[in-house]
Amino acid sequence: MPKMKTHRGAAKRVRRTGSGKLKRGKAFMSHILTKKTAKRKRHLRKSDLVAPADVKRLSRMLPYS
């Protein structure tokens, strides 16, 4: 049986936490920042967990993480 390949796009965006959950960064922080409030930008800097509906699909993309 050959090794499974990691989906490189997913690997660059998602990491496992110590307890095995999937952690991701938030979107909407790359450009057009002048119209966004400081509070909104501050909350977007923090990481978030992957939604339960997407965990199974992402886990298959990241077989060795």
All heavy atoms as TSV, in Angstrom:
chain	resi	resn	atom	element	x	y	z
A	1	MET	N	N	0.850	-1.189	0.000
A	1	MET	CA	C	0.000	0.000	0.000
A	1	MET	C	C	0.891	1.246	0.000
A	1	MET	O	O	1.725	1.408	0.886
A	1	MET	CB	C	-0.849	-0.042	1.275
A	1	MET	CG	C	-1.959	0.955	1.313
A	1	MET	SD	S	-3.339	0.361	0.367
A	1	MET	CE	C	-4.377	1.792	0.447
A	2	PRO	N	N	0.722	2.140	-0.977
A	2	PRO	CA	C	1.552	3.345	-1.002
A	2	PRO	C	C	1.128	4.335	0.077
A	2	PRO	O	O	0.038	4.243	0.636
A	2	PRO	CB	C	1.299	3.909	-2.398
A	2	PRO	CG	C	-0.032	3.387	-2.785
A	2	PRO	CD	C	-0.161	2.049	-2.131
A	3	LYS	N	N	2.027	5.265	0.344
A	3	LYS	CA	C	1.707	6.308	1.314
A	3	LYS	C	C	0.592	7.184	0.770
A	3	LYS	O	O	0.475	7.384	-0.440
A	3	LYS	CB	C	2.924	7.200	1.544
A	3	LYS	CG	C	4.063	6.544	2.255
A	3	LYS	CD	C	5.146	7.598	2.422
A	3	LYS	CE	C	6.458	6.979	2.809
A	3	LYS	NZ	N	7.515	8.000	2.880
A	4	MET	N	N	-0.221	7.725	1.687
A	4	MET	CA	C	-1.246	8.682	1.284
A	4	MET	C	C	-0.597	10.046	1.140
A	4	MET	O	O	0.370	10.362	1.833
A	4	MET	CB	C	-2.345	8.735	2.332
A	4	MET	CG	C	-3.142	7.460	2.440
A	4	MET	SD	S	-4.300	7.517	3.782
A	4	MET	CE	C	-5.455	8.724	3.189
A	5	LYS	N	N	-1.130	10.851	0.234
A	5	LYS	CA	C	-0.580	12.188	0.039
A	5	LYS	C	C	-1.364	13.201	0.853
A	5	LYS	O	O	-2.593	13.178	0.896
A	5	LYS	CB	C	-0.615	12.569	-1.433
A	5	LYS	CG	C	0.399	11.809	-2.254
A	5	LYS	CD	C	0.707	12.527	-3.540
A	5	LYS	CE	C	1.886	11.857	-4.230
A	5	LYS	NZ	N	2.261	12.568	-5.448
A	6	THR	N	N	-0.629	14.108	1.482
A	6	THR	CA	C	-1.233	15.216	2.206
A	6	THR	C	C	-1.660	16.275	1.203
A	6	THR	O	O	-0.929	16.570	0.267
A	6	THR	CB	C	-0.207	15.823	3.179
A	6	THR	OG1	O	0.136	14.832	4.144
A	6	THR	CG2	C	-0.767	17.034	3.889
A	7	HIS	N	N	-2.840	16.833	1.398
A	7	HIS	CA	C	-3.309	17.937	0.559
A	7	HIS	C	C	-2.557	19.183	0.990
A	7	HIS	O	O	-2.763	19.710	2.076
A	7	HIS	CB	C	-4.818	18.118	0.750
A	7	HIS	CG	C	-5.440	19.072	-0.209
A	7	HIS	ND1	N	-5.162	20.416	-0.211
A	7	HIS	CD2	C	-6.325	18.867	-1.213
A	7	HIS	CE1	C	-5.859	20.995	-1.166
A	7	HIS	NE2	N	-6.572	20.069	-1.790
A	8	ARG	N	N	-1.619	19.646	0.151
A	8	ARG	CA	C	-0.705	20.716	0.557
A	8	ARG	C	C	-1.423	22.038	0.819
A	8	ARG	O	O	-1.018	22.808	1.692
A	8	ARG	CB	C	0.381	20.916	-0.509
A	8	ARG	CG	C	1.257	19.693	-0.742
A	8	ARG	CD	C	1.780	19.061	0.548
A	8	ARG	NE	N	2.642	19.971	1.274
A	8	ARG	CZ	C	2.988	19.842	2.550
A	8	ARG	NH1	N	2.519	18.837	3.274
A	8	ARG	NH2	N	3.779	20.690	3.128
A	9	GLY	N	N	-2.478	22.302	0.080
A	9	GLY	CA	C	-3.229	23.533	0.313
A	9	GLY	C	C	-3.861	23.551	1.690
A	9	GLY	O	O	-3.848	24.567	2.390
A	10	ALA	N	N	-4.408	22.405	2.111
A	10	ALA	CA	C	-5.018	22.303	3.433
A	10	ALA	C	C	-3.948	22.350	4.520
A	10	ALA	O	O	-4.145	22.961	5.575
A	10	ALA	CB	C	-5.821	21.018	3.540
A	11	ALA	N	N	-2.793	21.725	4.263
A	11	ALA	CA	C	-1.729	21.672	5.266
A	11	ALA	C	C	-1.189	23.065	5.585
A	11	ALA	O	O	-0.756	23.327	6.705
A	11	ALA	CB	C	-0.600	20.776	4.773
A	12	LYS	N	N	-1.231	23.978	4.613
A	12	LYS	CA	C	-0.731	25.334	4.827
A	12	LYS	C	C	-1.717	26.186	5.608
A	12	LYS	O	O	-1.359	27.244	6.109
A	12	LYS	CB	C	-0.433	25.988	3.483
A	12	LYS	CG	C	0.767	25.372	2.781
A	12	LYS	CD	C	0.867	25.839	1.348
A	12	LYS	CE	C	1.972	25.063	0.642
A	12	LYS	NZ	N	2.036	25.357	-0.787
A	13	ARG	N	N	-2.970	25.742	5.692
A	13	ARG	CA	C	-4.014	26.557	6.308
A	13	ARG	C	C	-4.532	26.027	7.635
A	13	ARG	O	O	-5.122	26.777	8.414
A	13	ARG	CB	C	-5.196	26.658	5.336
A	13	ARG	CG	C	-4.905	27.511	4.129
A	13	ARG	CD	C	-5.958	27.325	3.054
A	13	ARG	NE	N	-5.775	28.277	1.962
A	13	ARG	CZ	C	-4.909	28.121	0.968
A	13	ARG	NH1	N	-4.143	27.037	0.918
A	13	ARG	NH2	N	-4.797	29.031	0.022
A	14	VAL	N	N	-4.334	24.735	7.897
A	14	VAL	CA	C	-4.946	24.097	9.064
A	14	VAL	C	C	-3.888	23.342	9.853
A	14	VAL	O	O	-3.006	22.716	9.270
A	14	VAL	CB	C	-6.060	23.122	8.603
A	14	VAL	CG1	C	-6.693	22.423	9.781
A	14	VAL	CG2	C	-7.115	23.856	7.809
A	15	ARG	N	N	-3.986	23.423	11.194
A	15	ARG	CA	C	-3.075	22.664	12.061
A	15	ARG	C	C	-3.890	21.925	13.113
A	15	ARG	O	O	-5.005	22.328	13.438
A	15	ARG	CB	C	-2.118	23.618	12.796
A	15	ARG	CG	C	-1.203	24.375	11.895
A	15	ARG	CD	C	-0.150	25.131	12.673
A	15	ARG	NE	N	-0.714	25.895	13.784
A	15	ARG	CZ	C	0.006	26.459	14.751
A	15	ARG	NH1	N	1.317	26.349	14.727
A	15	ARG	NH2	N	-0.552	27.144	15.711
A	16	ARG	N	N	-3.299	20.872	13.669
A	16	ARG	CA	C	-3.940	20.149	14.775
A	16	ARG	C	C	-3.579	20.826	16.094
A	16	ARG	O	O	-2.450	21.291	16.271
A	16	ARG	CB	C	-3.426	18.715	14.833
A	16	ARG	CG	C	-3.989	17.866	13.743
A	16	ARG	CD	C	-5.018	16.892	14.257
A	16	ARG	NE	N	-5.485	16.113	13.133
A	16	ARG	CZ	C	-6.746	15.780	12.953
A	16	ARG	NH1	N	-7.656	16.131	13.811
A	16	ARG	NH2	N	-7.096	15.087	11.902
A	17	THR	N	N	-4.515	20.840	17.021
A	17	THR	CA	C	-4.227	21.312	18.368
A	17	THR	C	C	-3.725	20.128	19.193
A	17	THR	O	O	-3.713	18.992	18.718
A	17	THR	CB	C	-5.490	21.890	19.025
A	17	THR	OG1	O	-6.452	20.845	19.160
A	17	THR	CG2	C	-6.069	23.029	18.202
A	18	GLY	N	N	-3.340	20.383	20.410
A	18	GLY	CA	C	-2.857	19.318	21.278
A	18	GLY	C	C	-3.897	18.254	21.543
A	18	GLY	O	O	-3.574	17.083	21.700
A	19	SER	N	N	-5.161	18.651	21.582
A	19	SER	CA	C	-6.233	17.689	21.852
A	19	SER	C	C	-6.751	17.030	20.583
A	19	SER	O	O	-7.689	16.233	20.633
A	19	SER	CB	C	-7.383	18.390	22.575
A	19	SER	OG	O	-7.905	19.430	21.776
A	20	GLY	N	N	-6.187	17.404	19.407
A	20	GLY	CA	C	-6.564	16.747	18.168
A	20	GLY	C	C	-7.593	17.484	17.336
A	20	GLY	O	O	-7.987	17.012	16.272
A	21	LYS	N	N	-8.054	18.642	17.807
A	21	LYS	CA	C	-8.996	19.422	17.004
A	21	LYS	C	C	-8.239	20.143	15.904
A	21	LYS	O	O	-7.018	20.222	15.917
A	21	LYS	CB	C	-9.711	20.442	17.891
A	21	LYS	CG	C	-10.593	19.806	18.939
A	21	LYS	CD	C	-11.190	20.843	19.861
A	21	LYS	CE	C	-12.027	20.173	20.928
A	21	LYS	NZ	N	-12.433	21.127	21.974
A	22	LEU	N	N	-8.976	20.673	14.929
A	22	LEU	CA	C	-8.353	21.377	13.811
A	22	LEU	C	C	-8.497	22.884	14.002
A	22	LEU	O	O	-9.597	23.384	14.244
A	22	LEU	CB	C	-9.002	20.943	12.488
A	22	LEU	CG	C	-8.724	19.509	12.072
A	22	LEU	CD1	C	-9.601	19.116	10.903
A	22	LEU	CD2	C	-7.273	19.332	11.721
A	23	LYS	N	N	-7.374	23.583	13.858
A	23	LYS	CA	C	-7.323	25.028	14.069
A	23	LYS	C	C	-7.065	25.718	12.735
A	23	LYS	O	O	-6.277	25.237	11.929
A	23	LYS	CB	C	-6.182	25.328	15.042
A	23	LYS	CG	C	-6.149	26.739	15.558
A	23	LYS	CD	C	-5.221	26.839	16.741
A	23	LYS	CE	C	-3.825	27.200	16.282
A	23	LYS	NZ	N	-2.959	27.629	17.380
A	24	ARG	N	N	-7.726	26.850	12.517
A	24	ARG	CA	C	-7.579	27.585	11.263
A	24	ARG	C	C	-7.516	29.078	11.549
A	24	ARG	O	O	-7.938	29.534	12.610
A	24	ARG	CB	C	-8.771	27.316	10.346
A	24	ARG	CG	C	-10.082	27.826	10.947
A	24	ARG	CD	C	-11.234	27.776	9.980
A	24	ARG	NE	N	-12.462	28.251	10.601
A	24	ARG	CZ	C	-12.839	29.526	10.647
A	24	ARG	NH1	N	-12.093	30.463	10.120
A	24	ARG	NH2	N	-13.969	29.868	11.235
A	25	GLY	N	N	-7.001	29.816	10.584
A	25	GLY	CA	C	-7.031	31.265	10.671
A	25	GLY	C	C	-8.334	31.787	10.090
A	25	GLY	O	O	-9.014	31.087	9.337
A	26	LYS	N	N	-8.674	33.021	10.417
A	26	LYS	CA	C	-9.911	33.599	9.898
A	26	LYS	C	C	-9.664	34.332	8.588
A	26	LYS	O	O	-8.563	34.809	8.324
A	26	LYS	CB	C	-10.504	34.546	10.930
A	26	LYS	CG	C	-11.030	33.801	12.143
A	26	LYS	CD	C	-11.697	34.729	13.104
A	26	LYS	CE	C	-12.179	33.963	14.317
A	26	LYS	NZ	N	-12.609	34.846	15.387
A	27	ALA	N	N	-10.701	34.446	7.784
A	27	ALA	CA	C	-10.620	35.119	6.485
A	27	ALA	C	C	-10.893	36.614	6.639
A	27	ALA	O	O	-11.153	37.097	7.747
A	27	ALA	CB	C	-11.626	34.493	5.531
A	28	PHE	N	N	-10.828	37.336	5.544
A	28	PHE	CA	C	-11.181	38.759	5.443
A	28	PHE	C	C	-10.179	39.692	6.115
A	28	PHE	O	O	-10.531	40.778	6.549
A	28	PHE	CB	C	-12.589	39.027	6.018
A	28	PHE	CG	C	-13.650	38.182	5.396
A	28	PHE	CD1	C	-14.222	37.142	6.112
A	28	PHE	CD2	C	-14.061	38.399	4.088
A	28	PHE	CE1	C	-15.200	36.346	5.532
A	28	PHE	CE2	C	-15.043	37.614	3.501
A	28	PHE	CZ	C	-15.603	36.592	4.236
A	29	MET	N	N	-8.902	39.305	6.178
A	29	MET	CA	C	-7.908	40.142	6.823
A	29	MET	C	C	-6.777	40.539	5.877
A	29	MET	O	O	-5.773	41.090	6.294
A	29	MET	CB	C	-7.332	39.363	7.996
A	29	MET	CG	C	-7.069	40.046	9.319
A	29	MET	SD	S	-7.610	41.691	9.584
A	29	MET	CE	C	-6.288	42.243	10.617
A	30	SER	N	N	-6.936	40.276	4.562
A	30	SER	CA	C	-5.818	40.499	3.651
A	30	SER	C	C	-5.796	41.894	3.032
A	30	SER	O	O	-4.724	42.440	2.788
A	30	SER	CB	C	-5.824	39.443	2.556
A	30	SER	OG	O	-7.063	39.459	1.881
A	31	HIS	N	N	-6.941	42.476	2.747
A	31	HIS	CA	C	-6.957	43.808	2.126
A	31	HIS	C	C	-8.303	44.475	2.390
A	31	HIS	O	O	-9.174	43.891	3.029
A	31	HIS	CB	C	-6.680	43.704	0.619
A	31	HIS	CG	C	-7.719	42.965	-0.143
A	31	HIS	ND1	N	-8.296	43.436	-1.276
A	31	HIS	CD2	C	-8.308	41.759	0.075
A	31	HIS	CE1	C	-9.192	42.561	-1.741
A	31	HIS	NE2	N	-9.210	41.543	-0.927
A	32	ILE	N	N	-8.457	45.708	1.932
A	32	ILE	CA	C	-9.637	46.554	2.187
A	32	ILE	C	C	-9.879	46.639	3.696
A	32	ILE	O	O	-10.971	46.341	4.199
A	32	ILE	CB	C	-10.895	46.044	1.446
A	32	ILE	CG1	C	-10.584	45.683	0.005
A	32	ILE	CG2	C	-11.983	47.116	1.447
A	32	ILE	CD1	C	-11.750	45.096	-0.774
A	33	LEU	N	N	-8.849	47.054	4.441
A	33	LEU	CA	C	-8.940	47.074	5.898
A	33	LEU	C	C	-9.393	48.430	6.438
A	33	LEU	O	O	-9.737	48.537	7.616
A	33	LEU	CB	C	-7.574	46.707	6.499
A	33	LEU	CG	C	-7.089	45.294	6.137
A	33	LEU	CD1	C	-5.683	45.080	6.632
A	33	LEU	CD2	C	-8.006	44.238	6.687
A	34	THR	N	N	-9.402	49.469	5.599
A	34	THR	CA	C	-9.731	50.801	6.110
A	34	THR	C	C	-11.183	50.906	6.552
A	34	THR	O	O	-11.489	51.611	7.518
A	34	THR	CB	C	-9.448	51.877	5.046
A	34	THR	OG1	O	-10.068	51.485	3.823
A	34	THR	CG2	C	-7.962	52.027	4.821
A	35	LYS	N	N	-12.078	50.210	5.873
A	35	LYS	CA	C	-13.497	50.319	6.240
A	35	LYS	C	C	-13.894	49.381	7.378
A	35	LYS	O	O	-15.017	49.444	7.855
A	35	LYS	CB	C	-14.382	50.066	5.014
A	35	LYS	CG	C	-14.281	48.688	4.429
A	35	LYS	CD	C	-15.290	48.483	3.310
A	35	LYS	CE	C	-14.842	49.126	2.030
A	35	LYS	NZ	N	-15.653	48.687	0.867
A	36	LYS	N	N	-13.008	48.502	7.799
A	36	LYS	CA	C	-13.316	47.577	8.887
A	36	LYS	C	C	-12.928	48.213	10.222
A	36	LYS	O	O	-11.880	48.851	10.328
A	36	LYS	CB	C	-12.567	46.256	8.699
A	36	LYS	CG	C	-13.037	45.520	7.453
A	36	LYS	CD	C	-12.203	44.330	7.110
A	36	LYS	CE	C	-12.649	43.781	5.758
A	36	LYS	NZ	N	-11.663	42.970	5.122
A	37	THR	N	N	-13.752	48.011	11.225
A	37	THR	CA	C	-13.486	48.617	12.531
A	37	THR	C	C	-12.304	47.926	13.205
A	37	THR	O	O	-11.976	46.776	12.888
A	37	THR	CB	C	-14.719	48.491	13.451
A	37	THR	OG1	O	-14.964	47.109	13.697
A	37	THR	CG2	C	-15.944	49.138	12.819
A	38	ALA	N	N	-11.696	48.623	14.147
A	38	ALA	CA	C	-10.560	48.069	14.885
A	38	ALA	C	C	-10.978	46.811	15.638
A	38	ALA	O	O	-10.224	45.840	15.703
A	38	ALA	CB	C	-10.008	49.107	15.839
A	39	LYS	N	N	-12.178	46.817	16.181
A	39	LYS	CA	C	-12.670	45.650	16.923
A	39	LYS	C	C	-12.794	44.440	16.002
A	39	LYS	O	O	-12.393	43.323	16.357
A	39	LYS	CB	C	-14.031	45.975	17.536
A	39	LYS	CG	C	-14.658	44.831	18.303
A	39	LYS	CD	C	-16.013	45.216	18.862
A	39	LYS	CE	C	-16.644	44.064	19.588
A	39	LYS	NZ	N	-17.968	44.439	20.128
A	40	ARG	N	N	-13.328	44.673	14.811
A	40	ARG	CA	C	-13.497	43.577	13.848
A	40	ARG	C	C	-12.150	43.011	13.420
A	40	ARG	O	O	-11.953	41.789	13.376
A	40	ARG	CB	C	-14.266	44.105	12.640
A	40	ARG	CG	C	-14.571	43.071	11.581
A	40	ARG	CD	C	-15.479	43.695	10.543
A	40	ARG	NE	N	-15.541	42.906	9.337
A	40	ARG	CZ	C	-16.031	43.338	8.184
A	40	ARG	NH1	N	-16.494	44.565	8.084
A	40	ARG	NH2	N	-16.053	42.573	7.128
A	41	LYS	N	N	-11.181	43.885	13.154
A	41	LYS	CA	C	-9.850	43.432	12.747
A	41	LYS	C	C	-9.139	42.698	13.878
A	41	LYS	O	O	-8.435	41.718	13.656
A	41	LYS	CB	C	-9.012	44.620	12.269
A	41	LYS	CG	C	-9.492	45.181	10.944
A	41	LYS	CD	C	-8.565	46.238	10.415
A	41	LYS	CE	C	-8.815	47.570	11.074
A	41	LYS	NZ	N	-8.113	48.671	10.381
A	42	ARG	N	N	-9.340	43.143	15.093
A	42	ARG	CA	C	-8.725	42.489	16.257
A	42	ARG	C	C	-9.273	41.076	16.417
A	42	ARG	O	O	-8.528	40.130	16.696
A	42	ARG	CB	C	-9.015	43.333	17.508
A	42	ARG	CG	C	-8.300	42.904	18.747
A	42	ARG	CD	C	-8.364	43.973	19.816
A	42	ARG	NE	N	-9.727	44.314	20.199
A	42	ARG	CZ	C	-10.304	45.509	19.982
A	42	ARG	NH1	N	-9.648	46.452	19.331
A	42	ARG	NH2	N	-11.528	45.750	20.383
A	43	HIS	N	N	-10.564	40.903	16.232
A	43	HIS	CA	C	-11.155	39.566	16.362
A	43	HIS	C	C	-10.733	38.656	15.209
A	43	HIS	O	O	-10.613	37.443	15.392
A	43	HIS	CB	C	-12.681	39.658	16.424
A	43	HIS	CG	C	-13.203	40.155	17.741
A	43	HIS	ND1	N	-12.936	39.530	18.937
A	43	HIS	CD2	C	-13.950	41.237	18.054
A	43	HIS	CE1	C	-13.514	40.193	19.931
A	43	HIS	NE2	N	-14.136	41.251	19.411
A	44	LEU	N	N	-10.502	39.226	14.042
A	44	LEU	CA	C	-10.085	38.417	12.894
A	44	LEU	C	C	-8.652	37.911	13.045
A	44	LEU	O	O	-8.281	36.935	12.403
A	44	LEU	CB	C	-10.207	39.237	11.607
A	44	LEU	CG	C	-11.623	39.489	11.106
A	44	LEU	CD1	C	-11.601	40.470	9.949
A	44	LEU	CD2	C	-12.309	38.204	10.704
A	45	ARG	N	N	-7.841	38.572	13.884
A	45	ARG	CA	C	-6.455	38.114	14.088
A	45	ARG	C	C	-6.398	36.788	14.827
A	45	ARG	O	O	-5.454	36.022	14.665
A	45	ARG	CB	C	-5.680	39.161	14.905
A	45	ARG	CG	C	-5.190	40.321	14.096
A	45	ARG	CD	C	-4.032	41.023	14.769
A	45	ARG	NE	N	-4.317	41.528	16.103
A	45	ARG	CZ	C	-4.692	42.789	16.367
A	45	ARG	NH1	N	-4.845	43.654	15.381
A	45	ARG	NH2	N	-4.909	43.173	17.600
A	46	LYS	N	N	-7.401	36.508	15.636
A	46	LYS	CA	C	-7.376	35.293	16.446
A	46	LYS	C	C	-7.716	34.071	15.599
A	46	LYS	O	O	-8.453	34.165	14.623
A	46	LYS	CB	C	-8.379	35.419	17.593
A	46	LYS	CG	C	-8.031	36.600	18.475
A	46	LYS	CD	C	-8.814	36.608	19.741
A	46	LYS	CE	C	-8.158	37.604	20.654
A	46	LYS	NZ	N	-8.983	38.388	21.426
A	47	SER	N	N	-7.171	32.933	15.980
A	47	SER	CA	C	-7.474	31.696	15.258
A	47	SER	C	C	-8.813	31.137	15.738
A	47	SER	O	O	-9.348	31.559	16.761
A	47	SER	CB	C	-6.370	30.672	15.471
A	47	SER	OG	O	-6.233	30.379	16.830
A	48	ASP	N	N	-9.324	30.190	14.990
A	48	ASP	CA	C	-10.629	29.607	15.290
A	48	ASP	C	C	-10.558	28.117	15.000
A	48	ASP	O	O	-9.618	27.650	14.338
A	48	ASP	CB	C	-11.687	30.277	14.413
A	48	ASP	CG	C	-13.085	30.147	14.978
A	48	ASP	OD1	O	-13.229	29.615	16.097
A	48	ASP	OD2	O	-14.042	30.565	14.303
A	49	LEU	N	N	-11.536	27.368	15.465
A	49	LEU	CA	C	-11.589	25.935	15.186
A	49	LEU	C	C	-12.387	25.698	13.907
A	49	LEU	O	O	-13.286	26.470	13.563
A	49	LEU	CB	C	-12.245	25.183	16.350
A	49	LEU	CG	C	-11.462	25.189	17.656
A	49	LEU	CD1	C	-12.257	24.486	18.736
A	49	LEU	CD2	C	-10.109	24.547	17.484
A	50	VAL	N	N	-12.054	24.629	13.217
A	50	VAL	CA	C	-12.777	24.247	12.004
A	50	VAL	C	C	-14.182	23.799	12.399
A	50	VAL	O	O	-14.372	23.155	13.441
A	50	VAL	CB	C	-12.016	23.117	11.281
A	50	VAL	CG1	C	-12.833	22.516	10.162
A	50	VAL	CG2	C	-10.687	23.638	10.755
A	51	ALA	N	N	-15.170	24.141	11.586
A	51	ALA	CA	C	-16.564	23.779	11.869
A	51	ALA	C	C	-16.724	22.255	11.884
A	51	ALA	O	O	-16.053	21.551	11.125
A	51	ALA	CB	C	-17.478	24.382	10.812
A	52	PRO	N	N	-17.590	21.743	12.750
A	52	PRO	CA	C	-17.792	20.290	12.851
A	52	PRO	C	C	-18.152	19.634	11.521
A	52	PRO	O	O	-17.767	18.491	11.256
A	52	PRO	CB	C	-18.952	20.156	13.848
A	52	PRO	CG	C	-18.907	21.400	14.659
A	52	PRO	CD	C	-18.383	22.473	13.742
A	53	ALA	N	N	-18.870	20.347	10.651
A	53	ALA	CA	C	-19.269	19.787	9.361
A	53	ALA	C	C	-18.078	19.547	8.446
A	53	ALA	O	O	-18.150	18.730	7.525
A	53	ALA	CB	C	-20.265	20.718	8.678
A	54	ASP	N	N	-16.959	20.259	8.666
A	54	ASP	CA	C	-15.801	20.155	7.781
A	54	ASP	C	C	-14.677	19.287	8.347
A	54	ASP	O	O	-13.707	19.014	7.636
A	54	ASP	CB	C	-15.233	21.552	7.510
A	54	ASP	CG	C	-16.239	22.447	6.816
A	54	ASP	OD1	O	-16.967	21.937	5.944
A	54	ASP	OD2	O	-16.296	23.648	7.131
A	55	VAL	N	N	-14.786	18.856	9.587
A	55	VAL	CA	C	-13.680	18.146	10.241
A	55	VAL	C	C	-13.358	16.831	9.536
A	55	VAL	O	O	-12.190	16.528	9.282
A	55	VAL	CB	C	-14.005	17.908	11.736
A	55	VAL	CG1	C	-13.016	16.943	12.353
A	55	VAL	CG2	C	-13.979	19.227	12.479
A	56	LYS	N	N	-14.363	16.061	9.184
A	56	LYS	CA	C	-14.128	14.756	8.555
A	56	LYS	C	C	-13.409	14.921	7.216
A	56	LYS	O	O	-12.447	14.218	6.911
A	56	LYS	CB	C	-15.460	14.035	8.356
A	56	LYS	CG	C	-15.328	12.644	7.783
A	56	LYS	CD	C	-16.696	11.988	7.670
A	56	LYS	CE	C	-16.617	10.661	6.966
A	56	LYS	NZ	N	-17.944	10.073	6.746
A	57	ARG	N	N	-13.863	15.891	6.411
A	57	ARG	CA	C	-13.271	16.122	5.094
A	57	ARG	C	C	-11.827	16.586	5.220
A	57	ARG	O	O	-10.944	16.113	4.507
A	57	ARG	CB	C	-14.112	17.164	4.363
A	57	ARG	CG	C	-13.707	17.450	2.953
A	57	ARG	CD	C	-14.812	18.195	2.215
A	57	ARG	NE	N	-15.293	19.322	2.970
A	57	ARG	CZ	C	-14.853	20.567	2.831
A	57	ARG	NH1	N	-13.906	20.834	1.974
A	57	ARG	NH2	N	-15.356	21.534	3.553
A	58	LEU	N	N	-11.559	17.489	6.161
A	58	LEU	CA	C	-10.206	18.003	6.337
A	58	LEU	C	C	-9.289	16.946	6.943
A	58	LEU	O	O	-8.106	16.906	6.641
A	58	LEU	CB	C	-10.215	19.248	7.211
A	58	LEU	CG	C	-10.398	20.536	6.423
A	58	LEU	CD1	C	-10.742	21.684	7.341
A	58	LEU	CD2	C	-9.175	20.846	5.610
A	59	SER	N	N	-9.813	16.084	7.791
A	59	SER	CA	C	-9.001	15.031	8.371
A	59	SER	C	C	-8.502	14.057	7.308
A	59	SER	O	O	-7.395	13.545	7.397
A	59	SER	CB	C	-9.790	14.272	9.435
A	59	SER	OG	O	-10.067	15.114	10.537
A	60	ARG	N	N	-9.346	13.824	6.298
A	60	ARG	CA	C	-8.907	12.979	5.188
A	60	ARG	C	C	-7.828	13.660	4.348
A	60	ARG	O	O	-6.968	13.001	3.777
A	60	ARG	CB	C	-10.091	12.632	4.296
A	60	ARG	CG	C	-10.977	11.532	4.863
A	60	ARG	CD	C	-11.839	10.879	3.799
A	60	ARG	NE	N	-12.700	11.835	3.137
A	60	ARG	CZ	C	-14.004	11.997	3.406
A	60	ARG	NH1	N	-14.579	11.268	4.348
A	60	ARG	NH2	N	-14.724	12.878	2.764
A	61	MET	N	N	-7.884	14.980	4.275
A	61	MET	CA	C	-6.865	15.724	3.515
A	61	MET	C	C	-5.525	15.739	4.246
A	61	MET	O	O	-4.480	15.941	3.619
A	61	MET	CB	C	-7.317	17.167	3.299
A	61	MET	CG	C	-8.462	17.341	2.355
A	61	MET	SD	S	-8.875	19.073	2.287
A	61	MET	CE	C	-9.930	19.133	0.875
A	62	LEU	N	N	-5.546	15.578	5.567
A	62	LEU	CA	C	-4.338	15.662	6.394
A	62	LEU	C	C	-4.119	14.344	7.124
A	62	LEU	O	O	-4.275	14.268	8.348
A	62	LEU	CB	C	-4.478	16.799	7.409
A	62	LEU	CG	C	-4.837	18.172	6.812
A	62	LEU	CD1	C	-5.237	19.120	7.904
A	62	LEU	CD2	C	-3.666	18.708	6.017
A	63	PRO	N	N	-3.742	13.279	6.415
A	63	PRO	CA	C	-3.691	11.953	7.037
A	63	PRO	C	C	-2.610	11.802	8.106
A	63	PRO	O	O	-2.757	10.965	8.980
A	63	PRO	CB	C	-3.434	11.019	5.867
A	63	PRO	CG	C	-2.826	11.864	4.813
A	63	PRO	CD	C	-3.384	13.225	5.004
A	64	TYR	N	N	-1.546	12.581	8.067
A	64	TYR	CA	C	-0.432	12.363	8.993
A	64	TYR	C	C	-0.281	13.476	10.018
A	64	TYR	O	O	0.723	13.561	10.692
A	64	TYR	CB	C	0.885	12.181	8.216
A	64	TYR	CG	C	0.789	11.009	7.277
A	64	TYR	CD1	C	0.730	11.200	5.909
A	64	TYR	CD2	C	0.741	9.714	7.762
A	64	TYR	CE1	C	0.626	10.122	5.043
A	64	TYR	CE2	C	0.634	8.635	6.909
A	64	TYR	CZ	C	0.586	8.843	5.541
A	64	TYR	OH	O	0.469	7.770	4.701
A	65	SER	N	N	-1.280	14.352	10.125
A	65	SER	CA	C	-1.153	15.431	11.105
A	65	SER	C	C	-1.810	15.034	12.424
A	65	SER	O	O	-2.607	14.124	12.488
A	65	SER	CB	C	-1.814	16.695	10.580
A	65	SER	OG	O	-3.206	16.543	10.540
